Amino acid sequence: MIKENIHSILSEIPKNVQLVAVSKTKPVSAISEAYEAGQRHFGENKVQEVVDKQKVLPDDIHWHLIGHLQTNKVKQIAPFIWLIHSVDSLKLLTEINKQGKKNNRVIPCLLQFHIAQEESKFGLSFEDASEILQSKEFEAMENVSIAGVMGMATFTNDEAQVRKEFRLLSSYFDKLKSLYFEDKESFKYISIGMSGDYKIAIEEGSNMIRVGGTIFGSRT
Ligand SMILES: *Cc1c(COP(=O)(O)O)cnc(C)c1O
């Protein structure tokens, strides 16, 4: 079923939208099945899990860290991570830059915004992000690249609410682009949309969707 699920999603989304298959809690065998269907982008939310899976799966997989990242765990993923979606502080970005340098690479990152109504410890406001991007510390960083923005909508059936939140994040992307990344092609991703809301997200500007349940079945 995994192959069919991937093909069916790919058949209904525009070509410019990157599908990230969220494989958290799922076994290596499930990822292999998706890999055989041609899927190369996988998302995990735990450092230990992505490290373990990366070791045993093919090298051409692009691994995405989509969950909250603790500063002391950056070094474990720095050698191989393709994109970190969850940058929500200057402190974390500073550590990613440090570990990028140690590994002689530039690590692509998304700024995670708090767009949902629910209380959350994680995610930046637009002002927080501006502060980071204007800082001397950020200016000096050579081993991180800000590749776009990420967010999660409120967990609700209210489609209008979800749409409003996605639209807000897209407007943040546009503003940041014109203020700080006008000439940077590398600032390009709007990572919004999960199993329940990726169609709305794409209508509101998403070009990177993170889909778990619809591909792999529900998590227990
Ligand atoms: C689990 C998760 C997803 C995927 O959720 P589904 O509803 O299974 O598609 C997407 N983004 C993040 C940040 C997640 O933690």
The ligand as a Tripos MOL2 file, in Angstrom:
@<TRIPOS>MOLECULE
LIG
   15    15     1     0     0
SMALL
NO_CHARGES

@<TRIPOS>ATOM
      1 C1          4.1720   13.8070   12.5290 C.3       1 LIG1
      2 C2          4.4250   15.0790   11.8150 C.ar      1 LIG1
      3 C3          3.9620   15.2910   10.5000 C.ar      1 LIG1
      4 C4          3.1340   14.2770    9.7230 C.3       1 LIG1
      5 O1          1.8540   14.1600   10.2670 O.3       1 LIG1
      6 P1          0.7280   13.2490    9.5530 P.3       1 LIG1
      7 O2         -0.5510   13.7770   10.1100 O.co2     1 LIG1
      8 O3          1.0170   11.8430    9.9610 O.co2     1 LIG1
      9 O4          0.8490   13.4300    8.0960 O.co2     1 LIG1
     10 C5          4.2880   16.4880    9.8810 C.ar      1 LIG1
     11 N1          5.0050   17.4400   10.5040 N.ar      1 LIG1
     12 C6          5.4670   17.2770   11.7560 C.ar      1 LIG1
     13 C7          6.2570   18.3670   12.3840 C.3       1 LIG1
     14 C8          5.1870   16.1000   12.4630 C.ar      1 LIG1
     15 O5          5.6460   15.9580   13.7030 O.3       1 LIG1
@<TRIPOS>BOND
     1     1     2 1
     2     2     3 ar
     3     2    14 ar
     4     3     4 1
     5     3    10 ar
     6     4     5 1
     7     5     6 1
     8     6     7 2
     9     6     8 1
    10     6     9 1
    11    10    11 ar
    12    11    12 ar
    13    12    13 1
    14    12    14 ar
    15    14    15 1
@<TRIPOS>SUBSTRUCTURE
     1 LIG1         1 GROUP 0 **** ****
